């Protein structure tokens, strides 16, 4: 009897230890919507719930165009009220002049969905359907692209406008193993550990791709000397105020120095321009943002930090989402 009791206690201790280890790994793991994304060049994640709690987006009307209002009427889904989290993967396209342009996207959204109404809208709007792993993937036409949409669970929807169904299939496959805290793409494996704790939004990988132009990305007329393979770790934390941090991981110290000089020049130009703008609530928030920004170099890395006024975020969120 004593031997059986010791064996039972040992098995129970092992089970408890395994559960504790799994809980610890899940706490350290990236958010599930990000882990579901397929292989990509970069990704962006946003947790809307703390922002909504702080700024009450759902209590302030936003401007809606006719197509968005039609979508709301059909599905009952309201962005500023029902979307909780979003993760977006960016895929570099070999032909930047193709229907997808330079970048295609795969997205996973978590929130409150009325499945009956959303299914009815997808049934009516889709041009084709595919059955994959017990899920229905709906294909819609949008601006010359095929957009594939699949409902993963009661609170999660995936969307992809890549040329083939490979990426949306990968999302469905990952969803079936989502309980594994160490699952995820190579972008998460390479960069997520560098995202500061308590970040409510972050971007990692080659996130400059959507903003690229010949000669490099341009911000306020200043061309940043960045290679297309330059990696970034950007984050926003809410610590009473919104703190923005963007870190460039450059190929060399010389490359980081060039970026640092370009960003410092850009901030100097913006600061000078802000002094000539009439004093009003909107310009005040932009001045606060610009004046709080600092750029520093640490070896082959350039770091930009700034404080983002909450009123400025409310202004930007007041437009058509």
N, C-alpha and C positions, 0 to 999 in steps of 0.2 A: 504493500500500500504506500509506504514512504517513497519507494523508488518511483512509483507511478505519479505521485504528487510532485516529486522533483522534476520529472520529465515534463509534466503539464506546465509547471511554472517556467521551465526553461523555454518551452515552445512559446508560451505567452510572452515572455521577455523578448524573444527574437522577433515575434510579430510586432510588438510595440515599438521595438527599435527600428524595424523596417518602415513602419508607418510614420514614425517621427522623421526618419531620413527622407522619405518621400515628401512629407509636408515641408521640410526645410528646402529641398530642391525646388519644389513648386513655388515657394516664396521667393527664391532667388532667380527663378526662371523668367524669361520675357513674358509679356501678356499673351494669352492664348491667341488672340486675333493676329498677333505678329508671328507666332510660331506656325500658324497655318499657311502663311504666305509661301509661294514657291521660290525657287532660286531666282535671284535678281541682282541688279547692279547697286541697288540702294532701296531703303524703305523709310517710311515716315509713320509715326504712331501718335495718336491724340486721344487722351482721356477727357471727354467733355463733361463728365459729372462734377468734378471739383470746380471747373470754370462756370458751369451752370449754377452751382450752389452759391458761388461768390458773386456772380454778375446777373443772375436771374434772367437769362436769355429768354426763357419761356414766358416771361411777363412783359416783354417788349415786342411789339409788332415789327416784322421785317417786311421789306419790299419783296413781292413775289411776282415773277413774270407769269404769263398765262399758262405756259406748259407746266411749270412747277405747281401752280395752283390746281391744274387739272390732275396731276399726279396725286396731290394731297386728297382731292375730292374722291379719287378712285380707290386709293389704298388706305387712307386715314393716317399715313405716316407723315409726321411733321418733324423736320430736321432739328429745329431748335428745342423740341420737347422730347423726342423719342430716341434720338441717337445717343448712345452711351460711349462707345469706343469705335475707333476706326484705325485700320492699318493699311497702308498703301505701298505696294512694291512697284519699282520702276525698272522696266526692261529696255535696254538700249537696242534700237532697231538698226540693222545694217544699212538699210536704205532710208536716210532721213527725209527723202522726198516721197516716200510711199504713203499709203493711206493712213498709217499710224503716226507719221511724222518721225521725229528723232526718238521718241519714247512711247512705249505702251505701258499700260497699268494693269495691275491685279490688286483687288481690294477686298478686305473682309470687314464687315460692319456688324457690331453688336448693339442691340437695342430692343425696343418694344415694337414688334411687328404683328399686324393682324394678318395671319396666314391665309385666311379665307379670302379676304379682299385683295391681298397681294397676289395670290395665285390667280384670281380672276383677271387681274390687270395683266399679268404675264401671259396668260392664255390668250388674251385678246391682242396684246402688242407684239408677241413673238412671231417670227417668220418660220422658225423651225424648233424642234425639240430633240433632245438626246437623253436616253436613259443610261446612266453611268453609276455603278455601285449603289443601286437602290435610290438614286437621286435623279430628279428631272432637271436637266440643264436647258434653259430657254435662251434662244439666240434672237437678238433684236438688231435692227439696222440703226446706226446713228452716225451721221456725218461721214459716210463712206466706210465706216468700220462695222465689224460684227462685234456686238457686246453680248457676252454670255453671263447669265445670272442663274445662280442656284441657291436654294434655301437649304442651309446646312442643318439647322436645328430651330427650335422655337424662338430663339433670340439671336440668330446669326444668319447673315446672308453674304454670299461671295459674288464678286463681279470681276470680269476680266475682258479687256478689249484687245488682247494679243491676237496675232494672225491665226493661230491654231488653238485647239482646245487643250493643249498639253498643260498649260498653267492652271486652268480651272480644274482639270482632272487631278493635278498634284494637290490642290487645296482640299478636294474631297478626300483624297487618300490620307492626307495629314490629319484631317478632322477625325478619321477613324482611329487614329493613335494619339489623339490630343492629350490624353491623360499622362503621357510620358513627358516629364518636365524638361528633358534634355533634347527634345525634338526641335527642329527648326532648320532654317536655311544656313548656308555658310556665312552670309552677311551677319546674321545674329551671332554665330559662333566667333566671328572675327572681331566684332565691334561692340556688341551689347554690354560686355563687361566694363566698357569705358563710359557708359551713360551714367551720369550722376544719380545717386539715390533720390527718390521722391520726385523724379521728373514726371510731369503730367503730359508732356509732349516731347518727342525726340525724333531725330532723323539720323540715319547712319548709312555709310557706304558712299557711292558716287552720286550724291544727291544734287550735284550741280547740273546734271544732265538736262533737266527740263528748261533751264535758263541759259543754255549754251547758245552762242552765236559765233560767227567767224572771228577768230582771234581770241576767243575766250568769253566768259560771261560778262555782261555789262550791268553795273548797278549805278543808277543816277548819272549815267554818262561816263563812268570810270570803268575801263576794261581791267579786270583782274587777271593777272598772269598765271592762270591755272591750267594745268594739263588735264585732259579728259579723264585720266586715271586717278586724279587727286581724290582722296577720301576725306570724309568729314564725319564728325560726331557733334551733332547739334542737340541742344536740350533747352526746355523751359521748365522752371520749377516755381511753384507758388509758395513763397515764404513771406506772407503778408503783402508782398509785391511780386510781380512776375519777373523772374530773373532769366534772361536769355544768355546762353553760352554757346558759341560756335567754335569748334576746333578743327583746323585744317591739318591733315597729316600729309606733309609734303614729301616728295622724293629725296630732298636734300635740304641742308640749312640755307643754301643760297636761294632755293625756290621759296622757302618759308620767309626769308628776308624780303624777297620781291613782293610777296603777298602782303606782308606787314606794312611795307612802305606804301603800297597802293591803297590799302584800307585806311591808313592814317591820313593820306592825302584826301580820300573820299570824305572822311569824317571832318577834316578841316574845311573842305568846301561846303559841306552841309551845315556846319556850325556857323560859318560866315553867312550863308544864305538865310538861316533862321533868324539872325539878328535884324534882317530887313523886313521880315514878315510882320504884319500887323498883329498886335497882341489880342488874341481871341482864344477861347477854350481849345479849339482844335490845334492851333499852332503851338499853344503852350505844351500840350501833350507830346507833340513831335519834338519840341525843343528839349523836353525832359529826357526823351529817349536818346536823342543825339548827344546831349551833354553828359549823359551817364555812361556812354560807350567808351570802352578802352580796348586797345589792341596791344598785345604783348607777344613776344617770340620766345619759345623755349626749345632750343635746338632746331629740329626739323619740323616743329609744330608752331602754328600761329593760332592764338586764342583771342577771340572777340567776346566781350561781356557787356551787357547793358541791362538797364531796368526798363521794363515796358509798362507804362501807366495803364491801369485797368480801364480808365475812360477811353483810351485809344482803342483797346480791344473791343469795347462796346460799340464804338463808332464803326469799326471795320465789320463787326458782326451784324450791324444793323442793315447791311445791304442784302442783296439777293444771295442766299447761300449756294 
